[in-house]
Amino acid sequence: MILTGVEIKKQVKKKNIIISPFNSKRITTNSYDLTLGDDYLVYLEKVLDPAKENKYKIKKIPKTGLKLKSRDFILGHSFEKIGSTKFVPIIHAKSSIARLGLFVHVTADLIDIGSIGNVTFQLYATLPIRIYPRMLIGQVSFWVPKGKIELYKGKYQGSTGPRASEAHKDFKAQRLRAYLIRYLGANPDKEACFSLPA
């Protein structure tokens, strides 16, 4: 079940939804409009490898705009910090931006319950386009979960600005798990003494 704009406003007042800064004029029929933050991240590697930490650089989006070429991929971020301990936030592109050929997320639109921070936008240009800091670029909707809620405690918690992939941490956790099982006969999923990254 999706929350209406009216209900989003109510839940923000109750502090069940975090949107900071909050502007009631950005509430739509069933979502809240998000703006683009000032920074963007570009990877420096020719080939990205999820098994290792990839080099990257964070730059400022010029006030005059940043021109993206067709097939350019960068990571941006929401100016707002958002999240919820009660509802599931889902990120969408604004329709007007999608009609200009810009992907705001590349398949990863789900935000875990309890994750609070800046949203990292995965910006992929299908056509040449110019983007500007603080422009309206996306929207977030909030959905009602069913079942017991377990709050997110993962590696992207409290994100500020664009966050690069930390998939390499998953590889390290998988290798450690395999080592513990193979050589020590331990089950890290049951042993309380082992704490593996989320």
N, C-alpha and C positions, 0 to 999 in steps of 0.2 A: 504494500500500500504506500503510495507516494503522498507526501505532505503538500498541501496547497500553500500558496504564498502567504495567506492569512495565518495559517498554522505555523509556518516557519517563523513569522514575526513573533507569535506567542511563545514559541519554544526558545527563541533568542532571549526574550525577556525573562523566561524561567531559567536561563543559563543551561538548558539541555542541548542547545546548539551554540557553538562558538563561531562568530564571524566578527573579526576585528581588523580594521574599523568597520562599523556597520552603518549602512545608509538605507533607510527604509524605502527610498525611491528606486532602489535596485531590485526590489522584490517583484517577481513576475507572477503569473498565475500559479505556477507550481515549481518555481526555482528562484535562485538568487544570482544576479549577474556578478561575475568576477572580472577584475582588471589585471592587466599585465604588469608585473613588477619591473624594476629598473635594470636587473642583471640578466645575463644569459650565459650559458655554458656551452663550450664547443670542445669536442674531443680532438686530441692532437695525434692519436694513433691512426695509421693507415688502415689497419684491421683491428677491430675491437674484439677482445678476448674475455669472455665472462669468467674465466678461471683465474684472471689476475686483475689487479687494480690498473685501470687505464688512465693514461695521462690526459689532463684536460686543462682548460683555461677559462676563467670567469671574466667576462667583460661587461661594460655598461652599454645599454641601448641608448644611442644618441637621441637627444630631444627632437632632432630633425628626422629621426626614423632610422631603422636598420633594414636594408634591402636584402631579402632572401632570394636566391636564385632557385629555379625549378630543381627539385630533389634535394635541396638543402635540409639538413636536420640539425636542430639545436634544442637545448633544454632551457625553457624559461620558467617563470614562477608567478604565482598569484601575488599581487600586492597584499591581499588580505590573508590573515591566518584563519583557518577554518578547522572544524572538527566537531565531533559529538560523542558523548558517552551513552547516548540513547538511540541514535538513528544511524543509518548507513548512508554516507554521502557518496553520490555518483557525479563524476565530472562530465560535462558535455561542452561541445563548441557552441558558441552562439550561431544561430542559423545564418545570420548575415556574413559571419566570418567563414563559415563552411562553404558558402556560395562563392567565396573568392578563392577556393581551392586550398585552404590552409587547415591541416589537421591540428587539433589542439591536444589530442592524445593519440598515441599509437597503441591501441588495444587496452592499455592499462587505465581504466576509468574508475575503478573501485577504490574507495578509501576505507580502511578498516575502522571499526568502531573503537574509539579511544585514541586514534591518531589525530594529533592537533598540531598544526603548523602551516607553513606556506605549501601550496600545492605545486608540485613540479609539473609543468606543461611539457609534453613531448611534441615539439612543433616541427611539422613536416610540410614543406611547401610543394604542392603539385604544379604551381605556376609561379612566376616571379611576383613577389609581393613585398610591400614595405610595412613594417610593424613599428608601433610607437609605445613608449612607456606610459602606463596608466590608461591605455585604451581598453574599452570593453572587449573582451576576447572569449570568455567562456561563461558557463553557468554551473551551479551545483544544485542538485536536487537531493532530497532526504527521504529515505525509505524506512519503513517500520520493520524491524527484524522479528523473527519468530524463534523462540527458544531462549535458553540461558545466554546472557551476554558475558563474554570474556573480553576484557579490554586489550587493545593492541599494545604490545611492549617491544615491538621490533626495531630494526636498525634505522628506520627512517623517522622515528618518533621525534617530534620537536623540530622538524625541518625548517631552516631559514634560508631563503633564496633557492636557487636551483640545486638539486642534489643529484650528483652523478650516480650511476649504477653501482651498487655494492654486491653484485652477484658473486664476486670472488669470495665473499664471506660464507656464502652458501656452500661453495666448493670446499672450503676449509672445514666447515662443519661436517660435510659428508665424508671427507677423508678421515677426520678424527673419529667419527662414528664407526666407520669401517675398521679402523685400527683397533678400537676398543673391543669390538665384537670378535675380530679375527685373532688378535694376539693376547688379549686379556680375558676373553670370555665374558666380558661385562656387557650388559644391555643398558646403553645410555638413556634409553627411553623410560627405564624403570629405576635406575640407580639415582638416588637423590644427590649423590656427591658430584655428579656430572651436570654441568650447565652449558648447553650448547646455544650458539647464537640463533635468534629467530630469523 
